[in-house]
């Protein structure tokens, strides 16, 4: 299809009102519902009870921390002989 034919088709569509399929409307509504909400969480516990580990796991599993950052910290821990931390 040539550029002129495409422009002619486009101008035809612009003059007509084209109904939006229900699927598109539903996906727009879903996108609005999927906006990130803020959540404040407080971890309370004794020293070495796993508060930081739990918080870090939640961030990692929810996709807030990427794999590259995790690998960077793993390498840093290994260099400092703190792999178990």
Secondary structure, DSSP 4 states (H G I P E B T S, - for coil): --HHHHHHHHHHHHHS--PPPHHHHHHHHHHHHTS-----------TTSSHHHHHHHHHHHTTSS-HHHHHHHHHHHHHTT-TT-
